[in-house]
């Protein structure tokens, strides 16, 4: 299924309107309830949901759509104790920016690809709430890779296409911005192998809020609508303990699956490790040989019963992936959100991580990009770039700080790396200093200058290793990156210009260490020049978010930044 086609469908507008009305109804709740029981919408809610829909579509269509809308979760009151929101409990992993390397000393850069996009949605949540995000919440590669790009498709039997582009860096005319682009072949939902899915839902007390369980319920029901008869779904929950709420059920029985999701309620402590163990048992019990076997964990990551330390949970996911079951994490909630755990659990579990801040994002991840979310076309994908010292004196990799690999890891098939799903695009950016240009490093007094490389005309040599699905041995792709004269940024492709604007914005949100005098206004102008057709508004939304960030940076005032 195309990433774009579903966005034009009427159900999206209906679902989005429904979620908005439900949230407005929640905000008007008169007081907290001692226990929340999510159930089919009341007649009053159904009337409110139906009214705007009936006004713009024929009666027959309206009645048909109502069969879906009545399963929307009931509004939930915010019963958090007084002062809870005054103290942030959110957790993020701190990473130092990638250092600058001298090609004469360290000519090779190696890292694992990353297709997670949760950081962008999480940053969006903070900015829409009137706060700058915590610096550690900003992962540059996840912001850049949030957007689709028109990269070349694969040729021959390769599972993905590879292309490169070079332009003058917008924030530093002394350097060049090198883009490495990967585009995997797309697959429609109908082409996917049968799926054995386990919905693992956190129903603990920390999910007892509007942004928690009700959002999870709405999200999962979007996915239920995409299920085929050959797919199967189980539902496992955990709070103080864990239980199988719905045993493996065929995708054709959507009403039964939706009803099981609707009856969930939140309360109690969080035995996350127990829930994960039970979910893997359930997935293994119904394992489909040659199919998609995946757990979708929906939680805020606030584990506090059983195994709760970070390393043990990561090791659990890493051990379980050997059974052929992958783990995708869907992050929800605010205030106590453990993004550090969610992002790295997905990495360890051979899955992907997304943060769901609204139902539109849920639809993007679990409807429009369902093929890339569930189906892997290449696993353990590693990139290695060897720079030519006669052409490049210094370089730095933008982002991917948590994906760095040792040089020897590249050829070691036992070292885990990132996976690429059907239709995924991956963008990696390097800022490089051409020989003779002014770089960041002072010259050394006692070291001999590097001898020019014999391969003239080559800027660098690109190597990519990946494993085809089901294979244990990796395959190698190699290609040179030619020394084409770098274009001015305004002559580069729209995709490179937009990616450069997002990369500049991500750096500015952190500390602007390398962007110098290039400010948010210039990032916005660059993004606006590369907006293009933007039929579905993703680039336009980014420009609006950057403008919000700019307003929070207004001179003469102290920017409001969320604490972690």
URCOR-V666748 format. One line per field, one symbol per residue. phi: phi as a letter, one per 40 degrees, with the letter a starting at -180 (. if undefined). burial: 1 if it has 24 or more other C-alpha atoms within 12 Angstrom, else 0. Layout:
phi->???
burial->???
This chain:
phi->.cccdcccccdcccccccccccccccccdcacbcabbcadccdcccccccdccccbaddcccccccccccccccdbccbccdgcccbcbcbbccbcddccbcccbbcbbbaccabcbdcccccddccccgbccddcccbdccccccccbcccccbfbccacbababaccccaccbbbbbbbbbcccacdccccdbbbbcbbcbcccccacccddcccccccccdcccbdccbbbbbbaacabaccbcdbcccccccccccccccbbihcbccccccdccccccccbdbcgbcbacbcbacgccabgcbcdcccccdcccccccgbcbbbbcbgagbcbcdcccccccccfbbbbbbbacccdcdcbbcbccccbbcbabfcbbbbbccccbbcaaaccggccbcbcdccdccccccacbbcdgcbbbbbbbbbcdgccbccccccbcccccdccccgbcabbbbbabcdgbcccbbbbacbcccccccccbccdccccccccccccccccagdbcfccbccccccccccbcgcfcbgcccccdcccccccccbddgbcdcbccb
burial->111101100011111111111110110000000001111110001101110010000000010011011111111111110000000001111000111111111111111111111111111111110011111111111111111111101000001111111111111111111111111111111001111111111111111111111111111111111111011111111111111111111110110111111111111111111111111111110111001111111111111101010100110111011001111111111111111111111111111111111111111111111111111111111111111111111111111111111000111000111111111111111111111000100000000000000000011111111111100001101001101001001101111111111111111111000110011111111111111001000111111111111101100000001101
